[in-house]
Amino acid sequence: MEYCIFGAQTEDWYQTFDGELDLLVEELGASEEVRLRRNDAATRAVIVERAKVLAEHLLFKAPKATKAKRAYLASQLFPDSEDLDINMIVEEADNISWYLAHVPD
């Protein structure tokens, strides 16, 4: 479809704008899903429990354990978890590991 504003054709910029708008709407929807899942008490409890298991795993603290490697480890330990949950588990496990390393017994 071709649009005309003040006599100028706008098809190209409008298609670019429309595509970028669609991407933004998709990203906002994904962000909302993350927020809802983080606030869901049942999901949060499962994530925290799995994060504790992950944080205690020997490979979690292995030398050169990148976030990607930790996410892979989590996906192997918890194969029924979705990618979004895996990322949240790894993030929580990072926090638990840091906390345990810096808090006296």
N, C-alpha and C positions, 0 to 999 in steps of 0.2 A: 504494500500500500504506500502511496506517495502522499506526503503532506506538504502543504504550501503555506509559508508564513511570510508575509510581506513580499510575495512574488518569488521567493527563493525556494527551490526544492530542498526538502529536509529529510529525504528518505534515509540517506547514509547515517547522519548523526542520530536520527531517531532510532534506527535499528541498533546502533551502538549503545545508546542510552537505555533502550528497552532491555537489551541483553544484560547490561551492568545492573540495572534495577532488579531483574530477575535473580541475578547472583546475590545481590544484597538481601533480598527477601529470603532466599534460601539460607544464607548465613545467619540471619536473624532467627529463623526457625530452628536451626541447629543450636544456636546459643540458648534459645528458650528451652530446648530439650535438655541441654546440660544443666541449666538452672533448676528445672523441675526435678530431674533425677537426683541432683545433689540435695534437694530439699525433701525428697521422699524418705521418710524415716526407715522404712523397711529396706529400701535399696541402700541407704546410707549404712545401715547396720551390717549388711552383707559386705559392702565395700570395705568397711573398717576391719571386719573380721578377716577378710582375705588379705588386706594390706598387712595385718600383723603377721600372718603366715609368710607372706612374701618378704617382709623386712627381716625375718629370722632365717631365711634361706641362705646357705653359704654362698651361692652364686650372686646373690643380690649385692653383696659387699666385695665381690671379686675385683681384682685390679682391672681397670679399663671397662668397668661395667657401665656402659652408656645407657641413656634412657631407652633407646631402641632395644638394647639387649635385655634390659629389665622388663620391658613390655613383652618381649618374646618369651621370657621366663614366665611371666604372669599368664600369658596365653597358653603355655604348656601346663602350668599348674591348675588353671581354671578354664578348661576348654569350652565350657558352657557360657562364658562371659562374652558380652558384645564388646566391640572395639572401644566404644565410649566408656564402658565400665572398666576395661583394662587400663585405659589412660587414667581414670580416677583412682584405681587401685594402686598404680605405680606412683602417682602423685602423693597419695596418702602414705604409702610405704616409705617414700623419701622423707616425709615429715616425721614419721615414727622413728626411722633410723637415725635421723639427725637428733631428735629429742633424746633418744636413749643414749646416744654417744656423748651428750653434753649435760645430762642430769646425773648428779651423784646418786649412787645406790642408797 
